[in-house]
Structure formats: structure tokens, C-alpha cells
Amino acid sequence: MPGDLIPEGTDLATPAPWELPMSNREPFILAEGGAEGTVLAKVGKVFKPVALSGPLSDVAGGHDQRRGDQRGDARITLSHTTSGAAAAGIGAGVLLRAESGAGTLRSAGGVDAIHTDVTDGAEVSALVLSAGIAGSLLEVARLATVASAVNGLSVTGSATGEPVQLGARGADTDITIALVPKGAGGAMLLAGSGDNAFGVTTGGIRVDSATDTGATPTVSRNSGVVRVQNGNTTVTVTNTLCTVDSKVFAQIRNTTTNAVSVLRVVPGAGSFDVVLSGDPGASHADLAFFMLQPDA
């Protein structure tokens, strides 16, 4: 039955006893131990034996000491054939399951390799990573290629205090990395706190901002709106992100009662001052600002 162990020493050479109709995601589980053998793979809706390139102990234990630089010789092969014509989406994969808090075996994740184009001799494929939600699987990432591809991505860890890297790799000398949203969606960069997001959407460039038009404004963002009150020519904006090396730009965004302009913006440690050419009058002067930070 699905989920049962195949005991060590079980003879899988004869398919008949094991050709049982299964649901699309119900695998058999290999028992540890055993010599060169076979494992069941889905063929249509039937599981049939396919050859393993290593002993069952390597498969079930999750460790293969032969791998090293001889990866091609140590791979375990799962094959998927069909009685009819193969169509896009055909593939082979591994389902990972774990016990829930109630003692029920639930799907936790899956790795599938599929053909997105089944043209013989010109196949294009993708590696699909799925994660479990309430026992069902959701595709969370797809590593895909295109015909004649020569470039890809690398993900590199880091030492203490250094950034991890998402990089381009491949045959080309110069490779651009593109973030491609879906539909009218955009691409965003977030700080670890989730604040000070920077994004690009179909509507343009977006920067996380905040507004404080009080007499003593506090705005802990790299952009926002503050106000020079009637009767004043300056405003001091408390901003914990600001340093003496920050580059702060500001402009008046409303029509003021008195014609005034921004004379200067002076950054400091934890705040910046905006100085106008005069009193804006009863209208006040609402100032839009944008701040760039120096390299860390």
C-alpha cells in the first residue's frame, strides 16, 4: 500500500505484484539497507520498478560517500515513461513527508524535474520545488532553462559580516540579472525590518515614506513629507537614519502664501535642517524630501 516500507531483500525484479494503481503523489518508501536494487517510480498512475545506480542504504540514509567529484556516476535515476505521447509537464520527482503533531503523515515538500518542451532531441526542462501547506503541496520555486541557454544563477554563502550573494554565472562575459514580476506587479527590496522598501512598478519607482507635518516632525524613513510652519523659516526633522554624510534633497510641494524657496538642507547626526528663503505664510510650506545614505 502507499507509504508501506519495501523491506530489505524484497525482490522487485518482477513488476506484477507492485503494479498497483496509486494517486499521483503516493510513493513507496525504501527501507534502509540492501544491495543494488530498484525503486518504484510513477508511470502514468502505476508504480513500476526502475533501476537504482547505488545501494538502497545510500538512498534511504540520504548520504552517498561516492558522490564527490564523480557525481555523474553516483546519481540515482528515476525515470518516467508513458504509454502514449509525452506532453509538457511529464517528469519524475521525490515526495518528502513528515508526521504532524497529531501523528498523521503529511506531505512536507517535493522536488520534481519536468519537461516543459518535449520535442525529441530539443527538450527544455525545469526543476520544481514545492512546500507543504496543510498536507497539500504548493510550488514555491521553479528553476527553469530556455532553449540554447548558457547562463544561470549562483547563490553563495558568506563569512561573518559579509553579504550573501545572488550572482550571475555562465559562458557570457557580461550577464545582466533581471527581476521579472507578473502582470502589473512590481519588484521590491526590503530592509531586514521591512521598512524603507525600494520598488519598481508599472507606475514608476516607489520608496517607502512617512509624513509628519507637526511643528517638530519625526520621520524615520528615507523619504517623506514635513512642514515649515507659518511664521518660521526653518524646520528641524528628527530622523534616526540621518548622518552627517547623508545626502538629503527637499522641495516645496504646495503653493505657498508667500513666495519662498528652499535655500539649503543641512544633515546631521539623527536629524536634518531645512532652511527656506522666508516665512511661507498661512499656507505653511510642505516639503517632500528624499535621503541617500553613504556606503556602510
N, C-alpha and C positions, 0 to 999 in steps of 0.2 A: 504494500500500500504506500501511497505518497508519504514521505517522511520516515519510512522504515529504514533501518540500517541494513546495508548489504554486508553480511558477516564475512570476516576474513576467510579466504579459501573458497568462497562461493564461485561456482563455475558459471560464467556469463557467456561462454562461447556459443551456447545455443540460445538464440533470441526468444524462442517461443514463450517460455514462462514469464518473460519480462516485458513482452509487448502488450502492456496494459494501457488502455486509454486514460490519459491524465488531463487535468486542467492545464492551462498554459503556463502556470507558474509553480507547479508542484514537482520538485526534484526528488530524486533518491539521495540519501546521504551515505557517503563512503565511510566504512569502519576503518580505524587505523590498523596498520599492519598489512602484510600481504606482499606478494611479489608483483612482477609485471602483470598488468591485468587490463580490465576495461571498465569504463564508466558509462552510465546511461545518459544519452543526450536526446533532446526532443526532436523528433522527426514528424512534422505535422503536429498531430495531437497524440502521438505514440512515442514512448521512450524506447530506444534501442541501444545496444552496446556500441561504443566507439572505442578505438584503441587509445591507450594511455602511453605516453613516452617515458613514464617513470613509475616507480612502485607506489602503491596506494598510501604507504606511510608518508611519502613526500607530499601527497595531495592533501590528506586529511590533517596532517600536522602543520601545514602551512609553511614548511621550510624545505628548501631544496639546496643542499650543500654543493651540488654540482653546477649551480647556476653560473656564478662568477661571470667571466667574460665569454662563456660558452652558452649564452642564453638561448641561441637558436637550437642547440642540441638538447636543452633541458626543458623546453616548453612542453606543457600538457595541451594536447589538441582536442578541442570539442568541435565536432562537425555537425552541420545541419543540412540535410538534403530534403528534397520534396519530390513526391511522385508526379507532380505537374510542373508547369513552368514557374521558375522562381520569379518573384516580384520584389520590388523595392521594399525594404523593411525586413527581409529574411536575414536571420543571423543566429548566433549562438551566445549563450550567456551563463552567468552564475548568479543564483539567488542566495542571499545571506539572510538567515532567520535567527531570532533570539527569543528567549522566554520573556513574557510580560510579567508584571507584578502579580497577576492573577494565575501565573503558571501556564498561560496559553502560549503556544509557539506562534510568533508573528513575524511577518516579513519586515526586515530591517533595512535592506538595501539590495541593490543589484548592479551588475556590470554586464553590459551587452555589447557585442560587436555586430554591426549590421551593415548590409549593403544598401546604400541609398540609390545606387545605379547598378543594375545587374547585367549590363551589357557585357557579354563574354569577352574577356581579354582587355576590357576597359572599365572594370568595376571601380566604383568610388564608394568609400566606406566611412563609418563613423563609430566612435566608441561612446556609448551612452551610460551615464552614471545616474542611478536612481536612489532615492532615500525613502524610507517607510514613514507613512503617516496613518495611524490607526489601522495598521495591517495592510494598507494599500501602498503601492509604490508611485512616487512622483518623480518624473525626470527632472533633475536639478542641474545637469550639465551635459553638454554634448560636444565632444571633441571630434570635429569633422575635418575632412580634407576636400579638395576640389581636384578635378582632372588636371594632371601635369603639375601638381603642387611641388614646390621645392623649399618652402619656408614654413616656419611654425613658431611656437612659443616655448619659452623655458620659464620655470618657476624655481627660484633659487633662495635657499635659506640664508641666514646672516649670523654673524658673530654679535656679541653683546654691544649694543649701542649703534649698530649699523642697520640700515633698512633692508627688508627682504626685497627681492626683485622679481618683477614680471618682465621678461625680456623677449626680444625677437631673436630667432636663430634660423639658419638656413643657408642656402647656396648663394643668395644675392649679397652683394657688398653693403647696400643700403636698404634697410627694411623698415617700413612705417607700421606702427601699431594703431589700429582704428577700433574705437568703441562704437558699436552699431546698435542703437536702440530699436524697438519695434514700434511701428506706427508713428503716432505723434509723441511718443515717449522721448526722454532725454537721457543724457549721461551725467552723473554727478560724482563729485569727490567729497567725502565727508571726513571731518576730523574725528579722532577717537571718541570724543564726547558726543558726536552727532551734530555739533554746532559748526557754524562757519562753512556751510556747504558751498561748493562751487559747481555750477552745472551749465550744460549747453542743451538747449531745447530748440524746437522749431520756432519758438518766439524770441530766441536770442540767448545771450549769456546771462545767467542768473547767479546772484551772490546772496547768501543768507544775510539778512539785515534786521535791524530793530529801530524803533522810533521812541524818542523821549523828548518832548517839546517843553518840558518844565524849565524852571529858571536855573536849576543845577542838574543837567542831564547826566545820566549814567547809561552807557551803551556798550555792552561787551561783545561787539561784533566788528567785523572788518568793514562794514558799511552800514549806513542808516541815515536817519533824519533827526536833526536837532534844531534848536531855535535860538536866535538872538532876540531877546525880549525888547519891547518898546521902551525907549529911554536908555538903552545900552548900546555899546559899540563892539562889545566882545562877549564871548561865551567860553567857559572852560568845560570841556567834555571829559568826564571820568571814563576811562576805557582801559581795563587791565591788560589789554593786548598791546597797547601802545608803548613804544620805547623811543628813546631819543633818536634812534636810527630809522624809525618808521617813516614811510612816505605817505603823507595824508593830503588828499585833494578834496576841495569843497567848492560848492557853487550854490548861489541863491536860486531856489526853485519856485518862488512866487513873486508876484508884482508887489513891490513894497510901496508904502505911502510916500516915503522919501526915497529918492533915487540914491542907492548905495551899491557898493561892490565889495567883494572880498579883497582885502589888502594882503593878508598873509595867514598861513596856518602854521603853528609852531608846535611840533610834537615834543613830548616829554615822557618821563617815566611814569606810566599809569594814567596819563591824560594828554590832551592837546588843546590848544587855544586857537579860536578862530577870531580874527580881527577884521571888522568892517570899516569902511571909509567914513561912516557916520551912523547916526541913530536911524533905524529903519522906520520909525513912526508906529502908528496904531496898528498897522498890519502885521507887525513883527517881521522877522526875516527867517524863513525856514531854509535850512541848509542841508543839502544832500552831500554826504561825504563818503569817500572810498579810501581805504588804507591798505598799502602794500607793506609786507614785512620783509626785513633783511634775511639772508640765509642764516640758518641756525649755526 
